Amino acid sequence: MISSETINDYLARLASRQPTPGGGAAAALHAAQGAALVAMVARYTTGEKYAQHAEPVARITSAADHLIVEALRLADADEHAFQRVIDSYKLPTGTEELKAMRAAGIQDALVQAAHTPAQLIKLAGEVVELATELFDMANPNVISDVAAAADAARAAATTARVNIDINVVAIKDGDARSRLAEQTDGLEEKVVLAADSLVKRVRERILA
């Protein structure tokens, strides 16, 4: 599992000639790092100097910690979902019945594989929302990490979108494609715009 292996082991697997882990898992780790950076900045925004912000900072810290766990879960889920797609393509085709079963299995696996990155885009948006809320009260010594968190979440969202697209184009069920479109169309653009806006604000504050 990605969530329990070392960084070196994960990167070795990512770099190898094998289908999993791939871009979907990498996207989830982008989100996990973004959430971790938010949590770190929040923990530096504590003490007497920031006492007036104690309640929101504590809430942001707890929420960010939860998102780290959830992002890692999605990293593992993405790897498993894509492996299921691969396994479905390997099903036997010796008879018409087996061909039909294989085709149905592939389609079901593709739909399931698209759901994980859809969840990840939403999670990335939550990371940016937390980072944005933290911005005005954050310890200025670590304000650059707010921008780093936003950029990591941005990468998670855009990468997840591409992974949805590559699955959706192979899904033949029009209703399934429509449902996925309703759940995901435009989501990553909102994350990107929010992340870009926050990074701009951070840079302006640093350079002021």
C-alpha positions, 0 to 999 in steps of 0.5 A: 500500500502506498500509504505504508511504504517508504518514499523511495519504494513508492518512487521506484514503483512509480518509475518502473515499467508497470501500470500501477501506481500511475498518475492517479496515485501521484495526484492523490499524493499531491493532495496529501502534501498540500493538506500536510502543508496546510496543517504545518502552517496551522500548527505554526500559527498557534500560541499567545500571538495567535490566540484570537485565531485559536478556534479556526486554526484548531479546526483547520488543523484537524480538517487538514489532518483528516484530508491527509488520511483521505488523500492517502486512501484515495492513492491506494484506491486509485491503484486498486481501481486501475489494476481492476481495469487491467485485470478485466482486459485479461479476462478470457474471450473463448466464447461469446458469453465470455466476451460479453462478460469481459466487455461488461467487466471492463466497462464496470471497472472503467466507471469505478476507476473514474470515481476515485479521481472525481473524489480527489478533485473535490478533496483538492478543492477542500485543501485550497479552501482551508489554505485560503481561510488560513492565509489572513491569520497565518504565521508570516514566517511560513506564508510561502507554504500556503502557496505551496499547499495551493499549488500542490492541490492544483496539481492534484485537481488537474491530474485527476481531471486527465485521469477521469477523461482517459477513463470516460472516453472508453466508457460506452454507457451514455448514462454513466458518462453523463453522471460522471460529467454532472459530478465533475465537469468544471470542478477542476477549473474552480480549484485551479482559479482558487489556487492561482488566486491564493498563490498570487495573494501570497506572493504579493504579501511576500513582496510587499 
